[in-house]
Amino acid sequence: MPYAPSAHAEADVHDWVAAVLVPGGGVTVATGDDAVVGVMAVSRRDGFSWIEQLSVTPRLVGQGIGSELLRHALSRLPPPIRLYTFQANAGARRFYARNGFEAIAFGNGDDNEERCPDVLFERTREETTCRPRTR
């Protein structure tokens, strides 16, 4: 992500995924051509459902993988559902807004590891469909 430098070395991220993220549950992967092409992690805490991670292989963005992962989350998580993304990630912001999430707070980056301005989104309705991308 050119707008958000990694806060950890790649090896540390791999170790965290293997030791913490996956064993913690709530992880869904999308595969294609025998490879992981998308990943989503969800949780329930503080009275909210959270999409903690939603990532698609960059060259495959716009092909419906993120929509499928989000649809999966919406079918299983009770609202309200919250998530953070970086303010500079215009594509993600459009994606979430198109799918019924509203920006409810903007941060200056002091509360995330990357130290990049972020935005908190929330979706309160129960509809489980995702809207198709329009061009």
C-alpha positions in Angstrom: 0.0 0.0 0.0 1.8 3.1 -1.2 -0.1 5.3 1.3 0.5 3.2 4.4 4.0 1.8 5.0 4.1 -1.6 6.8 4.6 -1.3 10.5 6.2 -4.7 10.6 8.8 -6.8 8.7 7.2 -9.3 6.3 8.5 -12.2 8.3 6.8 -10.8 11.4 3.5 -10.5 9.5 3.7 -14.1 8.4 4.4 -15.2 11.9 1.5 -13.2 13.3 -0.9 -14.6 10.7 0.2 -18.1 11.5 0.3 -17.8 15.3 -2.5 -15.3 16.0 -4.8 -14.4 13.2 -5.7 -17.8 11.8 -5.8 -19.7 15.1 -8.0 -16.9 16.5 -10.8 -17.9 14.1 -13.0 -15.8 12.0 -10.7 -16.0 8.9 -12.1 -16.7 5.4 -9.9 -17.1 2.4 -10.7 -16.8 -1.3 -8.7 -19.0 -3.6 -8.2 -19.1 -7.3 -5.7 -21.1 -9.4 -4.5 -22.9 -6.3 -3.5 -19.7 -4.6 -5.0 -17.4 -1.9 -6.4 -14.4 -3.7 -8.2 -12.8 -0.8 -8.5 -12.9 2.9 -11.0 -11.6 5.5 -10.9 -11.7 9.2 -13.9 -10.9 11.4 -14.6 -10.7 15.1 -17.2 -9.7 17.6 -16.2 -7.3 20.4 -17.5 -4.3 22.4 -21.1 -4.9 21.1 -20.1 -4.7 17.5 -19.2 -7.0 14.7 -15.8 -6.1 13.1 -14.2 -6.7 9.8 -10.6 -6.7 11.0 -9.0 -7.5 7.7 -10.2 -7.5 4.1 -7.6 -7.8 1.4 -7.5 -8.9 -2.2 -4.5 -9.5 -4.4 -3.9 -6.1 -6.0 -4.0 -7.3 -9.6 -7.4 -9.0 -8.9 -9.2 -6.0 -7.4 -12.4 -5.2 -9.2 -13.2 -8.8 -10.1 -15.7 -9.5 -7.3 -13.5 -11.3 -4.8 -13.9 -8.5 -2.2 -17.6 -8.5 -2.8 -17.9 -12.2 -2.2 -15.9 -12.0 1.0 -18.0 -9.1 2.2 -21.2 -10.9 1.3 -20.0 -13.9 3.3 -19.4 -11.5 6.3 -22.7 -9.8 6.0 -24.5 -13.2 6.0 -22.9 -14.1 9.3 -22.3 -11.0 11.3 -25.1 -9.2 13.2 -25.2 -5.5 12.8 -23.8 -3.1 13.5 -20.7 -4.0 11.6 -17.6 -1.7 11.8 -14.3 -1.5 10.1 -11.4 0.8 9.6 -9.6 1.7 6.4 -7.1 4.3 5.5 -8.4 7.7 4.3 -6.0 7.5 1.4 -7.5 4.2 0.2 -10.1 5.8 -2.1 -11.0 2.5 -3.7 -11.8 0.8 -0.4 -13.8 3.8 0.8 -15.9 3.7 -2.4 -16.3 0.0 -2.0 -17.6 0.2 1.5 -19.8 3.2 0.9 -21.3 1.4 -2.2 -22.1 -1.5 0.1 -24.0 0.4 2.8 -21.3 1.4 5.2 -21.2 5.0 6.4 -18.1 6.9 7.5 -18.7 7.8 11.2 -15.3 9.0 12.4 -12.0 10.1 11.0 -8.7 9.6 12.8 -5.3 11.3 12.3 -3.4 8.0 12.5 -2.4 8.2 16.2 -4.4 5.1 16.9 -3.0 2.7 14.2 0.4 1.1 13.8 1.0 2.6 10.4 0.4 6.2 11.7 -1.7 7.0 8.7 -5.1 8.8 8.8 -8.0 6.4 8.9 -11.7 6.3 8.7 -14.1 4.3 10.8 -17.1 2.9 8.8 -20.3 1.3 10.2 -23.1 -0.6 8.6 -26.3 -0.9 10.6 -28.8 -2.6 8.3 -29.2 -6.4 8.0 -29.3 -6.7 4.2 -26.8 -9.3 3.0 -26.4 -8.3 -0.6 -23.5 -6.4 -2.1 -24.0 -3.9 -4.8 -22.2 -4.5 -8.1 -19.4 -2.2 -9.1 -20.5 0.3 -11.7 -18.1 1.9 -14.2 
